[in-house]
Amino acid sequence: MIACCFFAANSFGQEAAKAPVKEENPNAPELTFDKTVHDFGIIPLKGDAEYEFTFTNTGKEPLIIQNCQASCTCTVPACPRDKPFLPGEKGSIKVKYTTTHLPGPFNRQFTVFSNAKNSPVRVTIRGEIAKEEVATN
């Protein structure tokens, strides 16, 4: 019984282990998009929409985009994965939105994962799918 009390008192008296502090690399790459939101406006039903987001490596070391993850299967980003972008170099990510859904507004995102100090970066596309035209005789 005394041993149990001693063990409990001893374990509560120790400080919790602190997580190591990650030092920020001042030279790390940084992913800077010209814009992170694109509004397609009104697009036709079953009329896929495409847009190309441009970015620059504004850091001091090579930028490597590792993955782009979309919020749904209707949004398909084409990432230039595993290609190093040198400091100051520009690149782009093309995104295609498939408009096979019901008419109305949409707001979709994809997330870009990289070795940049500001990773991940979320990019948004939005707009409205027009109602399907009804043929008249």
N, C-alpha and C positions, 0 to 999 in steps of 0.2 A: 504494500500500500504506500509506504514512504517512497519507494522507488518510482511509482506511478506519479506521485505528486511532484517529485523532483524533476522527472522527465517533462511533465506538462509545463512546469514553471520555466524550465530551461528552454523549451521550444518556443514559448510565447515571448521570452525575453530577447530573442534574436530579431534583428531587423530583417525585413523582407528583402530579398535580392533585387537589386535595381537593374532594369534593362539597360544595356549599353546604349549610350547616346551615339546616334549615327551622325558623323560629321559631314556637313554638306561640302561637296566638291565645288569650289568657285569656278572651275574650268569646265564643269559638266556641260553636255549638250543641252539645248533648250529648244523645244518644239513650239514654233510660233506660227499660227495660221493667219492668213490674210483676213479671213473671217471664219467664225465657227458656227454660223447659222446661215442657211440659205432657204429662202422662201420661193417656191416654184410658182406661187399664185394658183390660178385655176388650171388644172390639167384634165384632159379627157379620160373617161373611164376606158380601161384597157389600152391606154396610151402611155407606156412607160416613160419615166422622166429620169434624166441623167444630169449630174453636175460634177465638176472637178474642183475640189478644194485644194488650194495651193498653200504650201508652208515653207518656212525657212528655218535652218538650224542657226539660231541666234546665240548658241553657246560657243565654247572654245575647243571642244573635242568632237570627234565624229558621232553623229546621231544614227542610231539603228532602230528602225521601227520593227517591233517583234510581232505584233498582231493587231488586227482590227476586229472588234466584236460588235455585231449589230444587235439592236434591241428586238428585231423580229426577222423572219425569213423574207419579208417583202423588201427589206433594205439590204443591198449587197455592196459593201465597200471593196475596192480592189487596192490592197495595200502593197507598197513596194517593200516587202519584208526582207530583212537581212542584208539590205544594200546600205553601205555606209554613206551618209551625207556629211560632207566636210563642213566646217564652220563657214557660214555665209551661203552655203549651197541651198538651192531651192528644189522642191519636189512637189508631187501632187498625189492626191488620193481621189480616184473616181468612185462615185457612188451611183448606183442604179436603184430606183424605186419602182416596184411593180405595182401597177394600179388595177389589180384584179379584185380589189375589195369593194365594199359598198361605197356609194357616193358620200361625200362629206369631207370635213376637214381631217387632216392627219398631222401628226407631230412625232417624228421618229429620230432616234439617236444611234450613233455608233461611237464606240470608245476606242481610242488609239493608245496602245501600250508600246512603250519604247524605253530606251536607256536614259531618257531625258530627266532632268531634275524636276520637271513639272508633269511627269507621267503619273497617271493616265490623263488624257485630254478627251473630253466629250464634245462631239460635233453633232449638230442638229440639222435635219431637213424638215420642212413643213410646207403645207399648201392645202389645196382643196381639190378633191376629185369631183368633176362635174357629173351631173346626172346624164345617163345614157339618152341619146336622142331617140325619139319614137318616130318611126317611119310612117308617113301619111300617104294614103292612096288617092 
